[in-house]
Amino acid sequence: MSRENEKTITLHVYADLYQAKMMQDKLKENGIDSFLNDENVLGMDPVGGAELKIFEKDRDAAEKILHA
């Protein structure tokens, strides 16, 4: 199934890349695709962070998983 037309959203922004990757792994274990933006510039931009992005249709399930 192609996902090129599906909208992505930022689920959460983490200042700590390690925490962002842990949450990404938790989503993956539950069958939700996600990816991180800005992980390569995290060290250069202390104000920014790693954005955990998902497909919009997965929002409710992802929030339940991360808040469980």
N, C-alpha and C positions, 0 to 999 in steps of 0.2 A: 504494500500500500504506500502510495506517495504522500509525503507530508509537505511538499513544497508550497501548497496553498493554505496551510494551516497557520493561524496566528500564534505568535509566541508572546509570552508575558514574563515580566520579572516577578518571581514569587517572593524573593527575599534578597537583600544585599548583606553580605557578611564582610566584616573588616578582616577576619581571620580566614585565610585560604584553607587551612586545615579543617576548620569547622564547615566551610562551604562544601568541601569534598566529602566530608562525612555525611552531610545531608543529601548530597547527590547520590552517594552509595545507597543510602536508606531508600531513596525513591526508586533507584534501579532495582533493588531487591524486591520491590513491590510492583514492578512492571511499568514504571513511569519513566519515560525518556526525559532527560534534562541535560543541560549543558551550562558551562560557566563562561561568562564574559569578563573581560578585564583581568583574568588571572595572570597574564604575562606582565601587566603594568602595575600590579598591586604594590610592589615594593617601591615604585617610583612615585606613587600618588597616595600619600597617607590619608587624604580626605576621602578618597573613593573606596572601592571595595570590590569583592568578587560578586557578581550578580548571578544568582541561580535562576535560570530561565527554564520554563516548561511550555508545553503547548496549552493554549487557553482551555481547551476542553478537559484537561486533567487538573484544573485548579482545585476543585472541591476535594478530590481524592488526595492530592498532594498535601493540602493543608491539614487534612485529617491525619495523614501519616506522620507529618513533621510535628504535629502538636500532641500526638498520642503519648 
